[in-house]
Amino acid sequence: DTSLEANVLIKVEITGKVALLTLNRSQALNALSSELMHELIAKMQQLEANPDIGCFVITGNSRVFCAGADIKEMQIKSCQQMIAEDYFSGWDQFAAIKIPKIAAVSGYALGGGCELAMMCDVIYAGDSAVFAQPEINLGVIPGIGGTQRLTHSVGKAKAMDLILTGRHMSAAEAEQGGLVARVFSDETLLEEALFAAQSISEKGRLSVALAKEAIDASMELPLAQGLVFERRVFHSLFSCREQQEGMAAFIEKRRADFSHD
Ligand code: CO8
């Protein structure tokens, strides 16, 4: 129903165990209004509760992934309001989603758009993708993790260069710098992202969630503690059916079936 679709900020399409979420606010270049944030998070939390969903793909349109936080919504706010609302803290719930999230980025991923992609677990880019943190041009700084996650991804030198100048970075540079996992042609981007998502969703749900948690922990923990955390998680998987099925399937020379976990 197109009349219904016109009022929806996030379109959801489910194929197998993969939920494709398309940002649908193209008249504002998919700017992240509070309304859009609430709708996106509510839909993802609802899908996460469904054991038949194993991976998310988040995308925009061919021209723009997302042009950032909603400048029109922010412009009129005072410092007191920003602090009282703890503006942007709602995005922590997006970052906390346990099911893997793949960002499929074509066109602009600016400011909060780049930060949205960085809150996903994997970023795939079409060759038209453009990444930037242009907040400095608005007299502010990134507010949804840009100074932290971009620095973790591309290192201090490039993060300083990008955030202080606000310049654009191409898909090729983003891949070379370590922000983007793989670059595809714009025409095949979504297909490739859905293919990877399908592959992830066929693995064991628990081992995927724990692998992701262990990688995320590497951003927070000193190496020695990170290694202990990884080993304990590894040990704990030996109490789960996934390990029994995965290893039995290898010995029996058949494909593992994790669908009952
Ligand atoms: N917010 C609100 N509306 C937007 C945004 C945005 N981020 N980006 C575009 N729009 C709107 C435009 O205002 C315009 O609306 P209208 O038709 O009503 O005039 C419509 O979308 C189309 O945009 P343009 O006419 O500008 O399209 P162009 O093709 O000429 O330009 C660009 C495309 C280059 C993407 C341009 O729109 C642009 O530069 N957008 C802003 C990009 C930006 O600066 N993003 C960062 C935003 S700030 C942020 O994300 C984090 C802030 C952290 C603050 C921390 C506070 C605690």
Boltz pocket constraint, residues with backbone or C-beta under 6 A from the ligand:
constraints:
  - pocket:
      binder: B
      contacts: [[A, 26], [A, 27], [A, 28], [A, 29], [A, 31], [A, 32], [A, 67], [A, 68], [A, 69], [A, 70], [A, 71], [A, 72], [A, 73], [A, 82], [A, 87], [A, 88], [A, 108], [A, 110], [A, 111], [A, 112], [A, 113], [A, 134], [A, 135], [A, 138], [A, 140], [A, 141], [A, 142], [A, 143], [A, 144]]
      max_distance: 6.0
